[in-house]
Amino acid sequence: MVYIYSPCLKVNEKGHLSISDCDTIDLAQQYGTPLYVMSEDEIRRVCRSYVESFQEFYGGNGRPIYASKAFCCKEMCRIVSSEGLDIEVVSGGELYTALKAGISGANIHFQGNNKSTAELEFALENNVGDIVVDNFSELEQLGKIAAEKEKVALISLRVKPGIDAHTHEFIRTGQIDSKFGLDLASGEAFQAAKHSLELPGVKLIGLHCHIGSQIMEKLPFVHAAEVMLNLYNQIKQELGVELDHLNLGGGFGIHYTEKDDFIPYHEYMKAVSAVIHEKCTELGLSLPKIYIEPGRSIVGESGITLYTVGNIREILQVRNYVAIDGGMFENPRYALYQSDYTCLIANKAAQPAAYTATIAGKCCESGDLIQEHTLIQPPEEGDILAVLSTGAYNYSMASNYNRNLRPPCIMVSHGQSRVIIKGETYEDLLRNDI
Ligand SMILES: *Cc1c(COP(=O)(O)O)cnc(C)c1O
């Protein structure tokens, strides 16, 4: 049997994979394939575990912010918002989506390393909770735009804290090679804070950092909290400004395969909270509000993608290609960076995974693969293949390459299903063609 880790997934009495008590074979029949399936129950469970960790370890002084780039649509914004999370956006399009979902500007945080003038204006007009300023030129530009509009933009500064973490490893360095943020070690971040006080159009309220993605350990977050608090303290001591919050970013890991092993999410908050309490006492600071920005970990394990198996091409001594009716246009992550996934034949989920397959998409690219040399149950044409942990960075990264249609997305909860994003039609493809 294939290792199944997400609590919303089970193998039912028919030996089929089920998600939130919906049989995936029934879903594939009802809605067609390819199909994105998201478990609302699991999304809400994870949201609650984050919110509860703030209550338990930090007196509720702060909150998680959902990094919507992981999976952005109106229903997702409504669900996370109803669980008490704010929403982070990185483009005018994500901002527009959140606003149209009914999220108040005050609960939206605007990020990005090269926001356009139009995007900055859009964010200002809608009074977002803060604009996270990435660099000096943006600081200048925003100051000017806000002054022209006779508004004051609430801003945070994106800081490169000198900690770079990915999966199991992290480094502490003076210089991070990154296109994001203001450098801490050289004093650039402090200078930006100082300069912001000279601009009447902006009000500095917080500091932000984001140290990586798919991080499995708590130590990098603890170090990040420490160095960010030092800057927070320096701003108080030298500039006389006590800020409102520290945003420690996202990047919490999820299971893609059996190999992924990490601590439960509340352990991060526990460890970060301890170090913040300790340091604030030492420095004589009142506790700042803390934000974290999980994206992948909110939705990643809640989502699966269903496909119909097409032709099977067994090339002796080389590999077995199992073709599916999707591919890099709806999940480009393997093509982009060889991401791991667990795959299984959903209608044979109880059987041993004894067949080594390379899952191939239908795009005209040899690199259009979903996974290589992965163990699945022996496949036959017409089987339903499930790829697990596709909730994050799949739909949001989808394209119309080869004029393929983006698949529909359905939400399941307690045995019920509903469409939350309609599948595209050929007419949709021509919408903007002249
Ligand atoms: C991408 C991103 C996140 C979310 O990262 P995950 O790995 O999905 O948790 C949070 N904050 C910022 C600034 C990001 O760019």
The ligand as a MOL file (V3000), in Angstrom:
LIG
                    3D

  0  0  0     0  0            999 V3000
M  V30 BEGIN CTAB
M  V30 COUNTS 15 15 0 0 0
M  V30 BEGIN ATOM
M  V30 1 C 5.6850 32.4120 -0.4000 0
M  V30 2 C 5.6660 33.2590 0.7870 0
M  V30 3 C 5.0470 32.8050 1.9410 0
M  V30 4 C 4.4500 31.4270 2.0780 0
M  V30 5 O 5.4120 30.4520 1.9800 0
M  V30 6 P 4.9910 28.9070 2.2070 0
M  V30 7 O 6.2430 28.1720 1.9500 0
M  V30 8 O 3.9490 28.6140 1.1850 0
M  V30 9 O 4.4840 28.8010 3.5880 0
M  V30 10 C 4.9880 33.6690 3.0130 0
M  V30 11 N 5.5150 34.9030 2.9480 0
M  V30 12 C 6.1290 35.3690 1.8400 0
M  V30 13 C 6.6830 36.7200 1.8220 0
M  V30 14 C 6.2330 34.5580 0.7340 0
M  V30 15 O 6.8480 35.0110 -0.3530 0
M  V30 END ATOM
M  V30 BEGIN BOND
M  V30 1 1 1 2
M  V30 2 1 2 3
M  V30 3 2 2 14
M  V30 4 1 3 4
M  V30 5 2 3 10
M  V30 6 1 4 5
M  V30 7 1 5 6
M  V30 8 2 6 7
M  V30 9 1 6 8
M  V30 10 1 6 9
M  V30 11 1 10 11
M  V30 12 2 11 12
M  V30 13 1 12 13
M  V30 14 1 12 14
M  V30 15 1 14 15
M  V30 END BOND
M  V30 END CTAB
M  END
